[in-house]
Amino acid sequence: MAKNLSGDLQVASANRLVDGMVVWLDEAGQWTDRLEHAAVARDKRGAEFLLERARVEAFSVVDPFLVAVAEDEDGTIEPLSLREKIRASGLTFDAIAADAVRYA
């Protein structure tokens, strides 16, 4: 599978205010918890536009920012950095939420 490892592709990400979940901005300008539904900027100008749109739609999220992603030949996108891979997997959030319920 060929991947774009240069970071030319970007998605907008943030955390939802209501529950802290990681979300991505989709093509319709809505925040989704599904990375595969995220709008992908394919160049620098597109990334600037995407970030500006994310900031405009930020009433329900905290501090939107861009995340470099790679895209496989089948169209699957995946964050490039380990930090963003962890955020996208939701593993740490689930672990924290499980502890919160156990100790509540």
N, C-alpha and C positions, 0 to 999 in steps of 0.2 A: 504494500500500500504506500503510495506516495503521499507525503505530508509537506505542507508549507511550514517550514520551521523558522522562517525569518520574522514571524510576528506581523506580517502584513495584514492578516485578517484579525478583526477585532469585534468583540461584542460588548454591550453595555451591561454592567452588573451593579447590584446594590443589595441591601438587606431590607426586607419589608419591615415597616414600623410595628405592625400588629404583633408579629411573632418572631421576628429576627431571621426568618428564612431567607436564604440566598435566592435572588430572582434575577432574571434577564429581561431586557426590553425586546419585545417582538416587533414584527413589521407593522402591526396595527397601533403601536404606541402603548401597548398594555404590558404590565409586568407579569412574567410567567415564571413558574418554578421549574420549568422544563428547558434545559439548555438547548435541546434539539429544536426548540421553537424560537430561539433567539434570532434577531435580525443580525446579519453579518455584514460589517463594513469591509470592503475589499481593497480600499486604498486609503491614503492619509486624509484626503478631503472627505471621503465617506465616513471615516472614523470621527472626524471633527463634527460633522453633521449629526452622527448618531449620539455622541456625547451631549451635544447641545439639546437634542430632542429628549434625551434621558433626563437632563436637568429640568426641562420644562414639565416633564411627567413625574417629577420627584415628590409630589405631595404625599405619597403613601410609602416612600422609601427613604433610606438614609444614604446620603452622599454617593450618588452614582459615579462610576468610573469605568474605564475601558479595560478589557481583558484580552490579551493576545491569545488567539486560538489557532489550531491547525485543522485542516479539513481533509478527510480521507477521500479517495476516489468515489466512494459511495455516498458522499455528502455528510458523513458523520463529523461533527465538530467536537473538539476536545481542547481544553485549556493547555497552554504550553508550560506554565509554571507549576511546580508542586503545590504551592499554596492554593492556587486556583483549582487544581485538580481535587484537593481536599475539600474546598468550599463547594465545588460542583457535586461531589459525592454525597454530601450531607452527613457523612459519618460522624464528624465531631459534634454536630448539632444534635443528632439523635442520641449520642452518648451523654451529652450534657442534659438533654431533656429527660432521659431515663433516670439519671441521678437525681434530678429535681423532683421527679415523681416519687422515687424511692424514699427520699428524705423529707418529703412534705408532710 
